Amino acid sequence: MALSGGVDSAVAAALLKQEGHNISAVYVRTWEYEDDILGDCPGALDLKDAKEISEKLAIPFAVVNLIDFYQKEVVMPMVHGYENGITPNPDVLCNRAMKFGALLEYAEQNGFSALATGHYCLRKKVIDSPAELWEGKDKNKDQSYFLAKISNDQLEKARFPLGEINKSRVREIAKQLDLPVADKKDSQGICFLGKVKITDFLSNFLDDNPGEIITVDGRVVGEHKGLHRYTLGQRRGIGVPSNVDNENFVVTGKDEKLNQLIVAFESKNESTLWGRRYIIESLSFLSAPPISSKIKLLGKARYRDPSVPLVFQPIDSDRAEVLFDQPQRALTPGQVLALYDGERLIGSGTYSHSYLGRADQSFDSKVSA
């Protein structure tokens, strides 16, 4: 059982024990000097809480050091992504590479048959059929999106005890069992940053490189601190007033060659901000065999977005074109589109990078509504 030090994984562990499973808890260390780079990092408190949870539940507890692996496979790919003008999703990468990659390998090497986490999603399994991943019962907490890149083999060995219950019930169970984290606040933001802003974190790796802020029609309106500090669709923190009543600037592009940040007024008619047709790459599927022909699906354009209808058309084994029924705002290169058949997660792709830092909409159309 992967214990994070939070209430979700604590209750997940308690439920597994109540069901009679032989479980052990593990806490993963991902930083050596957390205070140096993460400032007010919750890591030390989380480790203390995880140990206290294990003691309360009377289950074995271990700490696994994945510091080097995490830096190489999760942190640095994220940093390089921002450096190269994309906005990666480290939570999705963390689940595929670390939790159900390196940590699952550790579990198997130590004689365990499965790895459980506190994710709010459902794993369904019928004998002689592949395991399926479904949205959790609590739609407000559903985390299937973050598991969009795991493989079939990883899913077979995954367990999600919280898939059938709501967050409010998790809190009730924690209080009934007098767990030490019953009232602990949920963690927010990127998996390893805690309260630290992404721009502050990136400043440890990337130097600022100021340049012009221009409008979509080429008018210079200010100066940015470095393109890696901004993402498409960003409204706050641009540092440039619009000087127009009831109008606000929003980031709609980045010109890496000229080191220019491109802004426009927020508008449903702004073509650099809204779109229906996109190219996705790095396809992965939990369904077998992979989708090979045009099909209507649902997609979560980003975490916490509702599932929306789209048409999926494969281009080759690694790329596809998707056409949303309705325009989507500020879809960003490097982010993940999770694909669903109803509530069942069947695969995912990553928005391709196009010119001016935007998600690729330029491919010759293969999809019609």
C-alpha positions in Angstrom: 0.0 0.0 0.0 1.5 3.3 -1.1 1.0 5.7 1.8 1.4 9.4 1.0 0.7 10.6 4.5 -2.8 11.8 3.5 -6.3 10.7 4.5 -7.1 9.0 1.2 -4.2 6.4 1.2 -4.7 6.0 5.0 -8.4 5.0 4.5 -7.5 2.8 1.5 -5.0 0.9 3.7 -7.6 0.5 6.4 -10.2 -0.8 4.0 -7.8 -3.4 2.6 -6.9 -4.6 6.1 -10.6 -4.9 7.0 -11.1 -7.0 3.9 -8.5 -9.4 5.2 -5.7 -8.7 2.8 -2.1 -9.1 4.0 -0.7 -5.6 3.4 2.4 -3.6 4.1 2.8 0.1 3.8 5.5 2.0 1.9 6.4 5.7 1.8 8.4 6.9 -1.2 11.1 9.5 -0.7 11.6 11.7 -3.8 13.8 14.6 -2.5 17.0 14.5 -0.5 17.1 18.1 0.6 13.4 19.1 0.4 13.8 22.4 2.3 16.5 23.6 0.0 14.5 23.4 -3.2 10.9 23.2 -2.2 10.8 25.7 0.7 7.8 25.0 2.8 7.6 21.4 1.7 5.2 18.9 3.4 7.5 15.9 2.8 8.8 15.6 6.4 5.3 15.9 7.9 3.9 13.4 5.3 6.6 10.8 6.3 5.8 11.3 10.0 2.1 10.9 9.3 2.6 7.8 7.1 4.5 6.2 9.9 1.8 7.0 12.5 -0.9 5.7 10.1 0.9 2.4 9.8 1.3 2.1 13.6 -2.4 2.9 14.1 -3.3 0.2 11.6 -0.6 -2.2 12.9 0.8 -2.9 9.5 4.5 -3.1 8.5 6.0 0.1 7.2 9.0 0.9 5.0 10.5 3.9 3.3 11.7 3.5 -0.3 14.3 5.8 -1.6 13.5 6.7 -5.3 15.2 10.1 -5.2 17.6 9.5 -8.1 14.9 7.8 -10.2 12.4 10.6 -9.5 14.8 13.3 -10.5 15.7 11.5 -13.8 12.3 10.2 -14.8 9.8 12.8 -13.5 11.4 16.1 -12.5 13.9 16.7 -15.3 11.5 15.7 -18.1 9.1 18.3 -16.7 11.9 21.0 -16.5 13.1 20.2 -20.0 9.5 20.4 -21.2 9.0 23.9 -19.9 12.4 24.8 -21.3 11.3 23.6 -24.8 8.0 25.5 -24.7 5.6 22.8 -23.7 3.6 22.3 -20.5 4.0 18.7 -19.3 1.8 16.9 -16.8 4.2 15.5 -14.1 1.3 13.8 -12.2 0.5 11.6 -15.2 4.2 10.8 -15.7 4.7 10.1 -12.0 1.9 7.5 -12.0 3.3 5.7 -15.1 7.0 5.9 -14.3 7.2 5.9 -10.6 4.2 4.6 -8.7 3.2 1.9 -11.2 6.8 1.7 -12.6 9.6 1.7 -10.1 7.4 1.3 -7.0 5.5 -1.6 -8.4 8.8 -3.2 -9.4 9.9 -2.8 -5.8 6.7 -4.4 -4.6 7.1 -7.4 -6.9 10.7 -7.9 -5.9 9.6 -8.1 -2.3 7.0 -10.7 -2.9 3.8 -8.6 -3.2 1.2 -9.4 -5.8 -0.3 -5.9 -6.2 0.2 -2.2 -5.5 -2.7 -0.2 -4.0 -3.0 3.6 -4.0 -5.6 6.1 -2.8 -6.7 7.1 -6.2 -10.4 7.7 -6.8 -11.1 5.4 -9.7 -12.3 1.9 -10.4 -10.5 -1.2 -11.6 -12.9 -3.7 -13.0 -11.8 -7.3 -13.8 -13.6 -10.2 -15.3 -11.9 -13.6 -15.3 -9.9 -14.3 -18.5 -10.4 -10.7 -19.7 -8.0 -7.7 -19.3 -8.6 -5.3 -16.4 -10.5 -2.1 -17.1 -10.1 1.3 -15.6 -13.3 3.3 -14.9 -14.1 6.7 -13.4 -14.6 6.6 -9.6 -18.0 6.9 -8.0 -17.1 10.4 -6.7 -17.2 12.4 -9.9 -15.8 15.5 -8.1 -12.7 13.5 -7.1 -12.3 11.1 -10.0 -8.6 10.7 -10.8 -8.7 8.3 -13.7 -7.3 11.2 -15.8 -4.0 11.0 -14.0 -3.8 7.3 -14.8 -4.3 7.8 -18.5 -0.8 6.7 -19.4 -0.4 3.5 -17.4 -0.2 0.2 -19.3 -2.4 -2.9 -19.3 0.3 -4.8 -17.3 0.5 -2.0 -14.7 -3.3 -1.9 -14.4 -3.5 -5.7 -13.9 -1.4 -5.2 -10.7 -3.1 -2.0 -9.4 -5.7 -1.8 -6.7 -7.9 1.3 -5.9 -9.9 0.7 -2.7 -11.6 4.1 -2.9 -13.2 3.7 -6.2 -16.7 2.9 -4.9 -16.9 5.6 -2.2 -17.2 9.4 -1.9 -14.7 11.7 -0.3 -17.1 12.6 2.4 -17.3 8.9 3.4 -13.5 8.7 3.4 -13.4 11.4 6.0 -16.1 9.6 8.1 -14.2 6.4 8.0 -11.0 8.1 9.0 -12.7 9.7 12.0 -14.4 6.4 13.0 -11.1 4.7 13.0 -9.4 7.6 14.8 -6.8 7.9 12.1 -4.2 10.6 12.9 -4.8 12.3 9.5 -8.6 12.3 9.7 -8.7 16.1 9.5 -5.6 16.7 7.5 -6.1 18.9 4.4 -5.8 17.5 1.0 -2.6 18.2 -0.9 -3.0 20.5 -3.9 -1.1 21.2 -7.1 1.7 19.2 -8.7 2.5 15.9 -7.1 5.8 17.0 -5.5 5.5 20.7 -5.2 3.1 21.1 -2.3 2.5 24.8 -1.9 5.4 25.9 -4.1 4.5 27.8 -7.3 5.7 26.1 -10.4 7.5 29.3 -11.5 9.4 29.4 -8.2 10.4 25.8 -8.6 11.6 26.2 -12.2 13.8 29.1 -11.1 16.1 26.5 -9.5 16.7 25.0 -13.0 16.0 27.7 -15.6 17.4 31.2 -15.8 15.1 34.1 -16.7 15.3 35.4 -20.2 13.3 38.6 -20.6 11.7 39.5 -23.9 8.9 41.4 -25.5 5.2 40.8 -24.9 3.3 41.4 -28.1 -0.4 41.3 -29.2 -1.5 38.9 -31.9 -1.3 41.9 -34.3 2.3 42.6 -33.4 2.0 45.5 -31.0 4.6 45.6 -28.2 2.8 46.0 -24.9 5.3 45.0 -22.2 8.2 42.7 -21.2 8.1 39.1 -19.9 10.6 37.5 -17.5 11.1 34.3 -19.5 8.8 32.2 -21.7 9.0 29.2 -19.4 7.1 31.2 -16.7 3.9 31.3 -18.8 1.4 28.9 -20.2 -1.3 29.2 -22.8 -4.6 30.5 -21.5 -2.9 32.2 -18.5 -4.7 35.4 -17.4 -3.0 36.3 -14.1 0.6 37.2 -13.6 1.2 38.5 -17.1 2.1 41.9 -15.7 0.5 44.0 -18.5 -2.7 45.9 -18.1 -5.0 46.0 -21.1 -5.9 49.6 -20.7 -9.4 48.7 -22.1 -12.5 48.6 -19.9 -13.7 45.0 -19.3 -11.0 43.5 -21.4 -8.1 41.3 -20.1 -5.0 40.0 -21.8 -4.5 36.2 -22.0 -1.5 34.3 -23.2 -2.1 32.7 -26.6 1.3 31.9 -27.9 5.1 31.9 -27.5 7.6 32.7 -30.2 10.7 30.8 -29.1 12.9 32.2 -32.0 12.2 35.9 -31.2 11.7 35.2 -27.5 8.3 36.9 -27.6 5.2 36.2 -25.5 2.0 36.6 -27.5 -1.2 37.9 -25.8 -4.8 38.6 -27.0 -8.0 39.8 -25.4 -10.1 37.0 -23.9 -12.8 36.2 -26.4 -14.7 33.1 -27.7 -13.8 34.5 -31.2 -10.1 34.4 -30.6 -8.8 31.7 -32.9 -5.4 31.6 -31.2 -7.1 30.6 -28.0 -10.0 28.4 -29.0 -10.1 25.4 -31.4 -11.9 22.2 -32.2 -9.4 20.2 -34.3 -6.1 19.0 -32.8 -3.3 16.5 -33.3 -2.3 14.3 -30.4 0.7 12.1 -30.3 2.4 9.5 -28.0 -0.8 7.4 -28.1 -1.4 4.8 -25.5 -4.3 2.4 -25.1 -5.7 0.3 -22.3 -8.1 -1.2 -24.8 -6.9 -4.1 -27.0 -6.3 -3.9 -29.8 -5.5 -0.2 -30.3 -8.1 1.9 -32.1 -7.4 1.8 -35.8 -10.3 3.5 -37.4 -12.5 6.7 -37.0 -14.7 6.5 -33.9 -16.8 8.7 -31.7 -15.5 8.9 -28.1 -15.5 11.1 -25.0 -12.4 13.1 -24.0 -11.2 14.9 -20.9 -9.2 17.8 -22.4 -7.5 18.4 -19.0 -8.0 17.3 -15.4 -11.4 18.4 -13.9 -12.8 19.2 -17.3 -16.0 17.3 -18.0 -15.9 14.5 -20.6 -17.0 15.9 -24.0 -17.8 14.3 -27.3 -15.2 14.1 -30.0 -14.3 12.2 -33.2 -11.0 10.3 -33.0 -9.2 9.5 -36.3 -5.8 7.6 -36.2 -3.1 9.0 -38.5 -0.5 6.4 -37.7 0.4 4.1 -34.7 1.6 7.1 -32.7 -0.6 10.0 -33.8 -4.3 10.9 -34.3 -6.5 13.8 -35.2 -9.3 14.7 -32.8 -12.3 16.9 -33.6 -14.2 18.1 -30.6 -18.0 18.8 -30.9 -17.5 22.1 -29.2 -14.5 24.5 -29.2 -11.9 24.0 -26.5 -10.0 26.8 -24.7 -6.2 27.0 -24.6 -5.3 23.3 -25.2 -1.5 23.2 -24.5 1.3 21.2 -26.0 2.5 18.5 -23.6 -0.8 18.2 -21.8 -2.7 14.9 -21.9 -6.1 14.2 -23.6 -7.7 11.2 -21.8 -10.0 9.2 -24.0 -13.1 7.4 -22.7 -15.9 5.1 -23.8 -18.6 6.3 -21.5 -16.9 6.2 -18.0 -14.3 3.6 -19.1 -10.8 5.0 -19.7 -9.5 3.5 -23.0 -6.4 5.5 -23.7 -4.7 8.9 -24.1 -2.6 11.1 -26.3 -0.5 14.3 -25.8 -1.3 17.5 -27.6 1.4 18.0 -30.3 3.5 21.1 -30.4 3.0 23.5 -33.3 4.4 26.9 -34.2 4.2 29.7 -31.7 3.9 27.3 -28.8 0.4 26.2 -29.6 -1.2 22.8 -29.8 -1.1 21.6 -33.4 -4.2 22.3 -35.4 -2.4 22.5 -38.8 -2.6 18.9 -40.1 -4.6 18.3 -43.3 -8.0 17.4 -42.0 -8.9 13.7 -42.0 -11.9 14.2 -39.6 -15.3 15.5 -40.5 -18.1 16.2 -38.1 
